[in-house]
């Protein structure tokens, strides 16, 4: 099957699942989690083919900005579906599935010539833990946005719509912090494996990435400390969560943009 057709199917499936979930949150259609999971699984399968085709290169891997974004977005979508089998996180698909669809469009439309041929085992561990950390923390960010919408609806005494379809606010917050803890464990492993593997981790062209990643780790660490020592919750927890994710995304994609677009190098 042609790559463009598979990409089109992935985008349409992601968009359909996200749209249905958005309509369900507004109580315009019934909640059908199994349907969303099935459609989402098909989208992830098509996306996996796109990821493989976009990364594959003779003698190495394409590691450009859009290839990396597509890989991370695919992993986020996959992680969301797997976690949704055990926890009520599927509402986050409303925002995360469109991002995955956008990443498919980007990698098909703007492929990168950058090829990396050397991947020592330690670096593979660093890449895997980094991408998994992004996945869990991005889902936590989606959860934070839903909590913000819930809080706003409660303040305005709107008991219909999103309030009726989402779990109670305390359950949503508890789940958000569980996702953050998982992300923090993986982010810690990523920073440690990176420090051990990349002897040029703080070299000039990676110093800003390292610094921002450490800053994100400190933000999430501070948030968890505030949660369990000071009882932080509500708007403060939401702001810290979104700030940490924003810094983490800037650490990777900002660095990737500078290295690839401006400096024309992969590392």
C-alpha positions as CSV (number, residue, x, y, z in Angstrom):
1,X,0.0,0.0,0.0
2,X,1.5,3.4,-0.9
3,X,2.9,5.5,1.9
4,X,0.6,8.5,1.1
5,X,-2.5,6.3,1.3
6,X,-1.4,4.9,4.7
7,X,-0.7,8.4,5.9
8,X,-4.1,9.6,4.8
9,X,-5.7,6.7,6.6
10,X,-3.8,7.4,9.8
11,X,-4.8,11.1,9.7
12,X,-8.4,10.3,9.0
13,X,-8.6,7.7,11.8
14,X,-6.9,10.0,14.3
15,X,-9.2,12.9,13.3
16,X,-12.3,10.7,13.5
17,X,-11.4,9.3,17.0
18,X,-10.6,12.8,18.3
19,X,-13.8,14.3,16.9
20,X,-16.0,11.6,18.4
21,X,-14.2,12.0,21.7
22,X,-14.7,15.8,21.6
23,X,-18.4,15.4,20.8
24,X,-18.8,12.9,23.6
25,X,-17.2,15.3,26.1
26,X,-19.9,17.8,25.1
27,X,-22.5,15.1,25.4
28,X,-23.5,15.5,21.7
29,X,-22.9,11.8,21.2
30,X,-22.7,8.8,23.6
31,X,-19.3,7.9,25.2
32,X,-18.0,4.9,23.3
33,X,-14.5,4.2,24.7
34,X,-14.2,0.8,23.0
35,X,-14.9,2.5,19.6
36,X,-12.3,5.1,20.3
37,X,-9.8,2.5,21.3
38,X,-10.4,0.4,18.2
39,X,-10.2,3.4,15.8
40,X,-7.2,4.7,17.7
41,X,-5.5,1.3,17.4
42,X,-6.0,1.3,13.7
43,X,-4.6,4.8,13.5
44,X,-1.6,3.8,15.6
45,X,-1.0,0.8,13.3
46,X,-1.0,2.9,10.2
47,X,1.2,5.5,12.0
48,X,3.7,2.8,12.9
49,X,4.2,2.0,9.2
50,X,4.8,5.6,8.5
51,X,7.3,5.8,11.4
52,X,9.1,2.8,10.1
53,X,9.2,4.0,6.5
54,X,10.3,7.5,7.6
55,X,13.1,6.4,9.9
56,X,14.5,3.7,7.6
57,X,17.6,4.7,5.8
58,X,20.5,2.8,4.1
59,X,23.2,2.4,6.6
60,X,21.4,4.2,9.4
61,X,18.2,6.1,10.5
62,X,16.7,9.3,9.4
63,X,16.7,11.4,12.6
64,X,15.3,14.7,11.4
65,X,12.9,17.1,13.2
66,X,9.7,15.7,11.7
67,X,10.9,12.1,11.9
68,X,11.5,12.5,15.6
69,X,8.2,14.3,16.2
70,X,6.3,11.6,14.4
71,X,8.0,8.9,16.5
72,X,7.2,10.7,19.7
73,X,3.7,11.4,18.7
74,X,3.2,7.8,17.7
75,X,4.5,6.6,21.1
76,X,2.2,9.1,22.9
77,X,-0.8,7.8,21.0
78,X,0.2,4.2,21.7
79,X,0.9,4.8,25.4
80,X,-2.5,6.6,25.7
81,X,-4.3,3.6,24.3
82,X,-2.5,1.2,26.5
83,X,-3.0,3.2,29.7
84,X,-6.7,3.7,28.8
85,X,-7.1,0.0,29.2
86,X,-6.5,0.5,33.0
87,X,-7.1,4.2,33.7
88,X,-9.7,6.7,32.4
89,X,-7.3,8.8,30.2
90,X,-9.0,8.4,26.9
91,X,-10.5,11.9,27.0
92,X,-7.0,13.3,26.4
93,X,-7.2,11.8,22.9
94,X,-9.2,14.9,22.0
95,X,-6.0,16.9,21.9
96,X,-3.3,14.3,21.5
97,X,-4.7,12.5,18.5
98,X,-4.8,15.6,16.3
99,X,-1.1,16.2,17.2
100,X,-0.3,12.7,16.1
101,X,-2.2,13.4,12.8
102,X,-0.2,16.6,12.3
103,X,3.1,14.7,12.9
104,X,2.1,12.2,10.2
105,X,1.4,15.1,7.8
106,X,4.7,16.8,8.6
107,X,6.9,13.7,8.2
108,X,5.3,12.8,4.9
109,X,5.4,16.3,3.5
110,X,8.8,17.4,4.9
111,X,11.2,14.4,5.1
112,X,14.7,15.1,6.4
113,X,18.0,14.1,4.8
114,X,19.7,13.8,8.2
115,X,21.0,10.2,8.8
116,X,22.5,8.9,12.0
117,X,24.6,5.7,11.6
118,X,26.0,5.1,15.0
119,X,23.7,4.1,17.9
120,X,25.6,2.5,20.9
121,X,23.4,0.5,23.3
122,X,23.6,3.3,26.0
123,X,22.3,5.8,23.5
124,X,19.4,3.5,22.6
125,X,18.4,3.4,26.3
126,X,18.6,7.2,26.4
127,X,16.4,7.5,23.4
128,X,13.8,5.0,24.6
129,X,13.6,6.4,28.1
130,X,13.4,10.0,26.7
131,X,10.5,9.2,24.3
132,X,8.6,7.3,27.0
133,X,9.1,10.2,29.4
134,X,7.7,12.6,26.8
135,X,4.7,10.2,26.2
136,X,3.7,10.0,29.9
137,X,4.2,13.7,30.6
138,X,2.3,14.8,27.5
139,X,-0.6,12.6,28.6
140,X,-0.3,14.2,32.0
141,X,-0.5,17.6,30.3
142,X,-3.7,16.6,28.4
143,X,-5.1,15.5,31.8
144,X,-4.1,18.9,33.3
145,X,-6.1,20.7,30.5
146,X,-9.1,18.6,31.2
147,X,-8.9,19.3,34.9
148,X,-8.7,23.0,34.1
149,X,-11.9,22.7,32.0
150,X,-13.6,20.7,34.8
151,X,-12.6,23.3,37.4
152,X,-13.9,26.1,35.3
153,X,-17.2,24.4,34.7
154,X,-17.6,23.8,38.4
155,X,-16.9,27.4,39.2
156,X,-19.6,28.4,36.8
157,X,-22.0,25.8,38.2
158,X,-22.3,24.0,34.9
159,X,-23.1,20.5,35.9
160,X,-23.9,19.3,32.4
161,X,-21.5,18.4,29.6
162,X,-17.9,17.6,30.6
163,X,-18.6,17.3,34.3
164,X,-21.0,14.4,33.6
165,X,-18.7,12.4,31.4
166,X,-15.3,12.7,33.2
167,X,-14.4,11.1,36.4
168,X,-14.5,13.2,39.6
169,X,-12.0,16.0,39.9
170,X,-10.0,14.3,42.7
171,X,-9.7,11.1,40.6
172,X,-8.5,13.2,37.6
173,X,-5.9,14.9,39.7
174,X,-4.7,11.6,41.3
175,X,-4.3,10.1,37.8
176,X,-2.4,13.2,36.6
177,X,0.1,12.8,39.4
178,X,0.5,9.1,38.7
179,X,1.4,9.9,35.1
180,X,3.8,12.6,36.3
181,X,5.5,10.1,38.6
182,X,5.9,7.6,35.8
183,X,7.3,10.4,33.5
184,X,9.7,11.6,36.2
185,X,11.1,8.1,36.7
186,X,11.7,7.8,32.9
187,X,13.1,11.3,32.6
188,X,15.5,10.6,35.5
189,X,16.6,7.4,33.7
190,X,17.0,9.4,30.5
191,X,19.2,12.1,32.1
192,X,21.4,9.5,33.8
193,X,21.8,7.4,30.7
194,X,22.5,10.5,28.6
195,X,25.2,11.6,31.1
196,X,26.8,8.2,31.0
197,X,26.6,7.7,27.2
198,X,27.0,11.1,25.7
199,X,30.5,12.3,26.6
200,X,29.6,15.5,24.8
201,X,26.3,15.9,26.6
202,X,27.2,19.5,27.7
203,X,29.0,20.4,24.5
204,X,28.1,23.8,23.1
205,X,25.5,22.5,20.7
206,X,23.8,20.3,23.4
207,X,24.3,22.5,26.5
208,X,20.9,24.2,26.1
209,X,19.1,20.9,25.6
210,X,20.7,19.5,28.7
211,X,20.0,22.6,30.7
212,X,16.3,22.7,29.7
213,X,15.9,19.0,30.4
214,X,17.3,19.5,33.9
215,X,15.1,22.5,34.4
216,X,12.0,20.4,33.4
217,X,13.1,17.7,35.8
218,X,13.4,20.4,38.6
219,X,9.9,21.7,37.8
220,X,8.3,18.3,38.0
221,X,10.3,17.5,41.1
222,X,9.2,20.7,42.7
223,X,5.6,19.9,41.7
224,X,5.7,16.4,43.3
225,X,7.3,17.9,46.4
226,X,4.6,20.5,46.6
227,X,1.9,17.9,46.1
228,X,3.0,15.5,48.8
229,X,4.5,18.0,51.3
230,X,2.2,21.0,50.8
231,X,-0.9,19.5,49.3
232,X,-0.7,21.4,46.0
233,X,-3.6,20.9,43.7
234,X,-5.9,22.7,41.3
235,X,-4.7,25.7,39.2
236,X,-1.2,25.6,40.8
237,X,-0.6,22.0,39.9
238,X,-2.0,22.6,36.4
239,X,0.4,25.5,35.8
240,X,3.4,23.6,37.0
241,X,2.5,20.6,34.9
242,X,2.1,22.6,31.7
243,X,5.2,24.6,32.4
244,X,7.3,21.5,32.9
245,X,6.0,20.0,29.6
246,X,6.6,23.2,27.7
247,X,10.2,23.4,28.9
248,X,10.7,19.7,28.1
249,X,9.3,20.1,24.5
250,X,11.5,23.2,24.1
251,X,14.5,21.2,25.3
252,X,14.1,18.6,22.5
253,X,12.3,20.2,19.6
254,X,13.9,23.6,20.1
255,X,17.3,22.0,20.1
256,X,16.4,19.8,17.2
257,X,15.3,22.9,15.2
258,X,18.5,24.8,15.9
259,X,20.7,21.8,15.1
260,X,18.9,20.6,12.0
261,X,17.5,23.8,10.4
262,X,20.1,26.3,11.5
263,X,23.3,24.3,12.0
264,X,22.5,21.4,9.6
265,X,23.7,18.7,11.9
266,X,22.0,15.8,13.7
267,X,23.8,16.0,17.0
